Amino acid sequence: MRKKAIFNWSGGKDSALALHYVLQGNVFEVMTLMTSVNAELERISMHGVHKDLLKRQVEAIGLPLSILSIPGEVTMPEYDRLMSEKMEGFKAQGITHSIFGDIFLEDLKEYREKRLAEVGLKGHFPLWKRNTAGLVREFIDLGFKTMLVSVDGSKLDQSFAGQIIDHDLLKELPSNVDPCGENGEFHSFVFDGPIFSHPVAFEKGEVVPKEYTLSSQTQDKVTYWFQDLL
């Protein structure tokens, strides 16, 4: 009997490849995709993709969607509380596992596993410790199509926002940028591939800058460039 799981869906390429692996296997039954959405902006956290486009994307995949609404200015304790409540609800439905597309960030994996253990769930990481250069090339070769929708301006310039990830783009990435953006250099929106019944239709809007404060102590700031999708 397959284990019941939820899949933590960001809408980006690592999520899509991890979900592809899970759906190809016979270990887990994915009951729903779960996405954190900024309640004020109605957009996927850090990706900036609007909730309506998220819904179209998930409809093309053919799985249920569960949205976790997060306040715009949320503290970590408040975020943890909201997430725990969500996970407890899933556990009550017989779900035992929560699946992520993380690749090599040890502290993030430990954080996720610790929070899940508190509500009696386990984490599963299909891409864990895979070589990121190999992963992104496999992603492209499988026929997935994805666009850069959020770019860290301290690592990449504005021109990368809105570009399709293909083999040519990989050659343009600076050497200090992970090919999968695992350190937060960029985020993407997947609109076609083997897990989709049809491509997700959208149009490109404008590229919008947004400034974030990295540390309340140093007041260091960074600009992210967001490619709006309509």
C-alpha positions as CSV (number, residue, x, y, z in Angstrom):
1,M,0.0,0.0,0.0
2,R,1.3,3.4,-0.9
3,K,2.0,6.0,1.8
4,K,-0.2,9.0,1.8
5,A,1.7,12.3,1.3
6,I,1.3,16.0,0.7
7,F,3.7,17.7,-1.7
8,N,5.1,21.1,-0.9
9,W,4.6,22.8,-4.2
10,S,6.4,26.1,-5.1
11,G,5.5,26.2,-8.7
12,G,9.2,26.0,-9.7
13,K,11.5,23.6,-11.4
14,D,12.8,21.7,-8.3
15,S,9.2,21.1,-7.2
16,A,8.3,19.9,-10.7
17,L,11.2,17.5,-11.0
18,A,10.7,16.1,-7.5
19,L,7.0,15.6,-8.2
20,H,7.8,13.9,-11.5
21,Y,10.0,11.3,-9.6
22,V,7.4,10.7,-7.0
23,L,4.6,10.2,-9.5
24,Q,6.9,7.8,-11.5
25,G,7.4,5.7,-8.4
26,N,5.0,3.5,-6.4
27,V,5.9,4.5,-2.9
28,F,3.7,7.6,-2.3
29,E,0.2,8.6,-3.1
30,V,0.2,12.4,-3.4
31,M,-3.1,13.5,-1.9
32,T,-2.6,17.2,-2.5
33,L,-0.1,19.9,-3.5
34,M,0.4,22.6,-0.8
35,T,1.6,26.1,-1.6
36,S,2.3,29.0,0.8
37,V,0.7,32.2,-0.6
38,N,1.1,35.8,0.6
39,A,-2.4,36.6,1.8
40,E,-2.1,40.3,1.0
41,L,-0.6,40.1,-2.4
42,E,-2.2,36.7,-3.3
43,R,1.1,35.6,-4.8
44,I,3.4,32.6,-4.1
45,S,5.9,33.5,-1.4
46,M,9.3,34.6,-2.9
47,H,8.2,33.5,-6.4
48,G,5.7,36.3,-6.9
49,V,3.4,34.2,-9.1
50,H,-0.3,35.2,-8.7
51,K,-2.6,32.7,-7.1
52,D,-4.8,32.5,-10.2
53,L,-1.9,31.3,-12.3
54,L,-0.9,28.8,-9.6
55,K,-4.4,27.4,-9.8
56,R,-4.1,27.0,-13.6
57,Q,-0.7,25.3,-13.2
58,V,-2.1,22.8,-10.7
59,E,-5.2,22.1,-12.8
60,A,-2.8,21.2,-15.7
61,I,-1.1,18.7,-13.3
62,G,-4.4,17.3,-12.2
63,L,-3.9,17.1,-8.4
64,P,-5.8,18.9,-5.7
65,L,-4.4,22.2,-4.3
66,S,-4.3,23.3,-0.7
67,I,-3.2,26.9,0.0
68,L,-1.6,28.0,3.2
69,S,-2.3,31.8,3.5
70,I,0.5,33.6,5.1
71,P,0.2,37.3,6.4
72,G,2.4,39.7,4.5
73,E,4.4,40.6,7.6
74,V,4.7,37.3,9.4
75,T,7.1,36.4,12.2
76,M,8.8,32.9,12.3
77,P,6.8,31.9,15.4
78,E,3.5,32.8,13.6
79,Y,4.6,31.0,10.4
80,D,5.5,27.9,12.5
81,R,2.1,28.0,14.2
82,L,0.2,28.3,10.9
83,M,2.2,25.5,9.3
84,S,1.8,23.2,12.3
85,E,-2.0,23.7,12.2
86,K,-2.0,22.9,8.5
87,M,0.1,19.7,9.1
88,E,-2.1,18.6,11.9
89,G,-5.1,18.8,9.6
90,F,-3.3,16.7,7.0
91,K,-2.3,14.1,9.6
92,A,-6.0,13.8,10.7
93,Q,-6.7,12.8,7.1
94,G,-4.3,9.8,7.3
95,I,-1.3,11.6,5.7
96,T,2.1,10.4,6.9
97,H,4.7,12.2,4.8
98,S,5.5,15.7,3.5
99,I,7.6,15.8,0.3
100,F,10.0,18.6,-0.6
101,G,12.2,19.6,-3.6
102,D,15.2,20.6,-1.4
103,I,18.6,19.6,-2.7
104,F,21.5,20.4,-0.4
105,L,20.6,23.0,2.3
106,E,21.2,20.9,5.5
107,D,19.8,23.5,8.0
108,L,16.6,23.8,6.0
109,K,16.1,20.1,5.8
110,E,16.8,19.8,9.6
111,Y,14.3,22.5,10.3
112,R,11.6,20.9,8.2
113,E,12.1,17.4,9.7
114,K,12.1,18.9,13.2
115,R,8.8,20.8,12.7
116,L,7.2,17.7,11.0
117,A,8.2,15.4,13.9
118,E,6.4,17.7,16.3
119,V,3.1,16.8,14.6
120,G,4.0,13.2,13.9
121,L,4.9,13.4,10.2
122,K,8.0,12.5,8.2
123,G,9.8,14.3,5.4
124,H,10.8,12.9,2.1
125,F,13.4,14.6,-0.2
126,P,13.6,13.0,-3.7
127,L,16.3,15.3,-5.0
128,W,18.5,15.2,-1.9
129,K,22.3,15.5,-2.5
130,R,21.9,15.2,-6.3
131,N,24.3,17.2,-8.4
132,T,22.5,20.4,-9.3
133,A,24.2,20.8,-12.7
134,G,23.0,17.3,-13.6
135,L,19.6,17.9,-12.2
136,V,18.8,21.0,-14.2
137,R,20.1,19.4,-17.4
138,E,17.9,16.4,-16.8
139,F,15.0,18.7,-16.1
140,I,15.4,20.4,-19.5
141,D,16.0,17.1,-21.4
142,L,12.8,15.6,-19.9
143,G,10.9,18.4,-21.7
144,F,10.1,20.7,-18.8
145,K,9.8,24.4,-19.6
146,T,10.3,27.0,-16.9
147,M,10.8,30.8,-16.7
148,L,12.8,32.8,-14.2
149,V,10.3,34.8,-12.3
150,S,12.4,36.0,-9.3
151,V,16.1,37.0,-9.5
152,D,18.4,38.0,-6.7
153,G,19.9,41.3,-8.0
154,S,23.1,40.8,-6.0
155,K,23.8,37.6,-7.9
156,L,22.2,38.1,-11.3
157,D,21.2,41.3,-13.3
158,Q,17.7,42.3,-14.2
159,S,18.0,40.8,-17.7
160,F,17.7,37.2,-16.4
161,A,14.2,37.9,-15.1
162,G,11.7,36.4,-17.6
163,Q,14.2,34.2,-19.4
164,I,13.5,30.5,-20.2
165,I,15.9,28.0,-18.5
166,D,17.5,26.1,-21.4
167,H,21.0,24.8,-22.0
168,D,22.1,28.2,-23.5
169,L,21.0,30.1,-20.4
170,L,22.9,27.7,-18.2
171,K,26.1,28.8,-20.0
172,E,25.4,32.4,-19.1
173,L,25.1,31.8,-15.4
174,P,28.0,33.2,-13.4
175,S,30.2,30.6,-11.7
176,N,29.1,31.7,-8.2
177,V,25.4,31.0,-9.1
178,D,24.1,27.4,-8.4
179,P,22.6,25.9,-11.6
180,C,19.4,25.2,-9.7
181,G,19.4,28.4,-7.7
182,E,19.5,26.4,-4.6
183,N,21.0,29.3,-2.6
184,G,18.1,31.5,-3.5
185,E,19.7,33.1,-6.6
186,F,16.5,32.7,-8.6
187,H,13.1,31.1,-8.6
188,S,11.1,29.9,-11.5
189,F,7.6,29.1,-12.8
190,V,7.1,25.8,-14.7
191,F,4.5,25.9,-17.4
192,D,5.0,22.7,-19.4
193,G,6.5,19.2,-19.1
194,P,5.7,15.5,-18.6
195,I,3.6,16.1,-15.4
196,F,1.3,18.5,-17.3
197,S,-1.8,17.5,-19.4
198,H,-1.3,20.8,-21.4
199,P,0.9,23.9,-21.3
200,V,-0.1,26.7,-18.9
201,A,-1.1,29.8,-20.9
202,F,0.2,33.2,-19.7
203,E,1.7,36.4,-20.9
204,K,4.7,38.3,-19.6
205,G,4.0,41.6,-17.9
206,E,6.6,44.0,-16.6
207,V,9.7,43.3,-14.5
208,V,9.3,44.8,-11.1
209,P,12.0,45.5,-8.5
210,K,11.4,44.9,-4.8
211,E,13.9,45.7,-2.0
212,Y,14.3,43.4,1.0
213,T,16.2,44.0,4.2
214,L,18.6,41.1,4.8
215,S,19.3,41.9,8.5
216,S,17.6,44.2,11.0
217,Q,21.0,44.7,12.7
218,T,23.1,45.8,9.7
219,Q,20.2,47.1,7.6
220,D,21.8,45.5,4.5
221,K,19.4,45.4,1.6
222,V,19.1,43.4,-1.6
223,T,16.9,44.0,-4.7
224,Y,15.0,41.2,-6.3
225,W,13.7,41.5,-9.8
226,F,10.2,39.9,-10.4
227,Q,8.9,39.0,-13.8
228,D,5.1,39.5,-13.5
229,L,3.1,36.8,-15.3
230,L,-0.5,37.6,-16.5
